Every structure is written in C-alpha cells, then in structure tokens.
Amino acid sequence: MRTTFLMLVLAMLIVGSALAARAARLQYKDVAGTVRTYQATYDIKGQFSMPGGGAMPMQIAMRFTVREKVVSVKTDGTASISSEMKDGAMKMTILGEEQELPFPPVMMTYDRTPLGKMSNLKMSGEGAETLKQMQSMGMNQNFMSQFGQGFEFPNRDLQVGDTWKVTQPFEVMPGMKMDLTALFKMMGTKTIDNRGLLQIDTDMSLAMPKAELKGPDGASLGMTMAMQMTAKATTYFDEAAGAMYGASFAGTINMQMASAGGENGAQSMTGTMTISGTMKQVKVEKETAFTAPPM
C-alpha cells in the first residue's frame, strides 16, 4: 500500500511539473470569414479642482459592441481585419446633472500579423475623427492595440512567469511629450466559461513632466501641464482558437495644469480620474456577407 501511494505521489509530481513547464506560443490564427463579437464597457470617474475654489465631479459610462471580421488571410498568416464599434450608449454626469450623449460609431480596417503587429489602419464613421486625432498626435496604432482588442506578442515560447516589455514615446500635442510603458507577464492557464484560457497581466505607467503647452503653430498657449498614469490589465487569450477572449483594466490619471496669468492672475487646476473597462467575446460565427467599410 505504501509503495502504491508513493508511486501515485511521484506520478502527480511528474504530471504537475510537465504542466508547469508547458510552453505557450501566443499567435493569432485568423481564418477568412470568421466574425467575433465582443461586448465592451468603459467607466470614467473624475474630480477636478476649479480655479478660485470648488470642485467639479464627473462620470462617464460607455457600453458598445465590437464586431471584428477576418476579411482575408495571406499565405504568411497576415490577416486583413474589418472591425466596427456600434450599438453604443454613453452617459455623462457633471455636477450631478446626467445627460445621454450620442455614441459615435467607428469602422476600422487594418492588417494584423500572427504576432499581432498592426499596419495600414484606416477609419471611417462618426467617431473616426477622434481616433484619427489620437493617431496624428503620435499615439502608435500598434501600441494602443495593447490595451484594446489584443496586443503584439513576443516571437518566442512563453513559460509561466515570463515577461516582455513595450515602451512607446509619443507627443500628444506640441510641448506635451511622454513615455507609455507596459510590462506584460504570462500568468498561466485559467478556466473561464469552460474554456482553458491563457492569462496575461499588464502593468502600465505613463509620465509626462511639467511642460508648456503649444498650439499647432508652435506658439505658447500660456499654460503648463503635467500628467501621471498607472494602470493594471488582465487579458485572456484563447490559444487553441488563436484569438482574444476577454480583458479588463483599471487605472488612475493625475493631472496638474496652470495658466501663466491674465486678467485674473495665475490660475491652477488639478484633477484625478479613475478609468475601468471590460471586453468579452460573446459570439463567434462564419459569415461572407460582411464587407469592409468604404474609405
């Protein structure tokens, strides 16, 4: 009996070690005609001090659907993706007054390699202008995808505990330079909705030192601004399907702004915002009628 028990314990240890040592290769396995639908939420709460005293509380809640279709796939695995954000609702509450705002739909097309590198991004729709401004301000489209519909993977096998880092410098507007840094960590497998999914955790930080704000022509706007942001995210990736299954994140942004002067003298304002969001896959289907939006 003792020998049998020892053999059982040894077998369990061997199996456990094999599972712990299993390497995961993160890759998108896009197939033409596949359509994945995600439900997304974003919640923002802020508190801003006002020049001369007082505070302004603010809340924004957004709910929308992301529908992503693989239009075609090249022999090297690079896929042409057509994605649309639609069926959204947005509410804003400022100083206790709530108002519903129109949700601007956005349609995007882009190419994505199996490792998640994005290129040839094009946008259309009512909400496209806002995203285009973000892109023109230097916010690298591929880096921003790290916190949206997926992220770029390292070109190697990953063990539990392995990490990789991405740093993206960008200029929000003339005079506002900052670095956005993210550290990704492979956490292992977690069962969600009866699926064995890979969990990737992310620690993100952003810091912009105090800087003078300038207009598009380079002229001073008479204001300075500093910003700090920290955030944590968890992403669940379906390794077998080669697609993101879900994600959640939460972060805090602190801002300090000051004007050089004027009729009322120098003015300053500080603000803190907390941001949280989720995205979860709700449907996978095969379709041929969905076409890329006109550009």
URHU-V683869 format. One record per backbone hydrogen bond with DSSP energy under -0.5 kcal/mol. NH is the residue of the N-H (numbers start at 1). CO is the residue of the C=O. E is the energy in kcal/mol with one decimal. If there is no record, write none. Layout:
{{NH;CO;E} {NH;CO;E}}
This chain:
{{5;1;-2.5} {6;2;-2.4} {7;3;-2.3} {8;4;-2.1} {9;5;-2.4} {10;6;-2.4} {11;7;-2.4} {12;8;-2.2} {13;9;-2.2} {14;10;-2.4} {15;11;-2.5} {16;12;-2.7} {17;13;-2.5} {18;14;-2.1} {19;15;-2.3} {20;16;-2.3} {21;17;-1.8} {22;18;-0.6} {22;19;-0.9} {24;158;-2.8} {26;24;-0.6} {27;25;-0.7} {28;114;-3.1} {29;242;-1.6} {33;70;-3.5} {34;31;-2.0} {35;285;-3.3} {36;68;-2.8} {37;283;-2.7} {38;66;-3.2} {39;280;-2.5} {40;64;-2.8} {41;278;-2.3} {42;62;-2.3} {43;276;-2.9} {44;60;-3.0} {45;274;-2.4} {46;58;-3.1} {47;272;-2.2} {48;56;-1.9} {49;270;-2.9} {50;54;-2.3} {53;50;-2.3} {56;48;-3.1} {58;46;-2.5} {59;93;-2.2} {60;44;-2.6} {61;91;-2.6} {62;42;-2.9} {63;89;-2.3} {64;40;-2.0} {65;86;-2.9} {66;38;-2.8} {67;65;-0.5} {67;84;-2.6} {68;36;-3.0} {68;66;-0.6} {69;82;-3.2} {70;34;-2.4} {71;69;-0.9} {71;80;-2.6} {72;80;-1.0} {74;78;-3.0} {77;74;-1.9} {79;112;-3.0} {80;72;-2.7} {81;79;-0.6} {81;110;-3.5} {82;69;-2.7} {83;108;-3.1} {84;67;-1.9} {85;106;-3.3} {86;65;-2.5} {86;84;-0.6} {89;63;-2.6} {90;101;-0.7} {91;61;-2.4} {92;99;-2.8} {93;59;-3.0} {94;97;-2.1} {95;57;-1.8} {97;94;-2.0} {98;96;-0.6} {99;92;-2.5} {101;90;-2.8} {104;102;-0.7} {105;103;-0.8} {106;85;-1.5} {107;124;-2.8} {108;83;-3.6} {109;122;-2.2} {110;81;-2.0} {111;119;-2.9} {112;79;-2.5} {113;117;-2.0} {116;113;-2.4} {119;111;-1.7} {122;109;-2.5} {124;107;-2.3} {127;105;-2.5} {128;125;-1.5} {131;127;-1.2} {132;128;-2.7} {133;129;-2.2} {134;130;-1.8} {135;131;-2.1} {136;132;-2.7} {137;133;-1.5} {138;135;-1.6} {139;134;-1.7} {140;138;-1.2} {144;140;-2.4} {145;141;-1.1} {146;143;-1.8} {147;144;-1.5} {148;145;-1.5} {148;150;-0.8} {150;145;-0.7} {153;115;-3.1} {156;154;-1.8} {158;24;-2.8} {160;20;-0.6} {161;186;-3.3} {162;159;-2.2} {164;184;-1.8} {166;182;-2.5} {168;180;-3.0} {170;178;-2.4} {171;137;-0.6} {172;170;-0.6} {172;176;-2.1} {173;176;-0.6} {176;173;-3.0} {177;175;-0.6} {178;170;-2.3} {179;207;-1.1} {180;168;-2.2} {181;179;-0.5} {181;205;-2.8} {182;166;-2.8} {183;203;-2.7} {184;164;-3.3} {184;182;-0.5} {185;201;-2.3} {186;162;-2.9} {187;185;-0.6} {187;199;-3.0} {188;199;-0.8} {190;197;-3.1} {192;190;-0.6} {192;195;-2.3} {195;192;-1.4} {197;190;-2.8} {197;195;-0.9} {198;237;-2.9} {199;188;-3.1} {200;198;-0.5} {200;235;-2.8} {201;185;-2.3} {202;233;-3.0} {203;183;-2.2} {204;231;-3.1} {205;181;-2.5} {206;229;-2.6} {207;179;-1.2} {208;227;-3.2} {211;225;-2.0} {213;223;-2.9} {214;174;-2.0} {215;219;-2.9} {218;215;-2.4} {221;213;-2.7} {224;258;-2.8} {225;211;-2.2} {226;256;-2.0} {227;208;-2.0} {228;254;-2.2} {229;206;-2.6} {230;252;-1.9} {231;204;-2.3} {232;250;-2.6} {233;202;-2.2} {234;248;-2.7} {235;200;-3.0} {236;246;-3.3} {237;198;-2.8} {237;235;-0.5} {238;243;-2.9} {239;237;-1.1} {242;238;-1.9} {243;238;-1.6} {245;236;-3.0} {246;236;-1.6} {247;279;-2.7} {248;234;-2.2} {249;277;-2.2} {250;232;-2.3} {251;275;-2.9} {252;230;-2.6} {253;273;-3.0} {254;228;-2.9} {255;271;-2.7} {256;226;-2.2} {257;269;-3.2} {258;224;-2.0} {259;267;-3.2} {260;222;-2.7} {265;262;-1.3} {269;257;-2.8} {271;255;-2.1} {272;47;-2.0} {273;253;-2.6} {274;45;-3.0} {275;251;-2.7} {276;43;-2.3} {277;249;-2.1} {278;41;-1.8} {279;247;-2.5} {280;39;-2.0} {281;245;-3.0} {282;37;-3.2} {283;37;-1.3} {285;35;-2.6} {287;33;-2.7}}
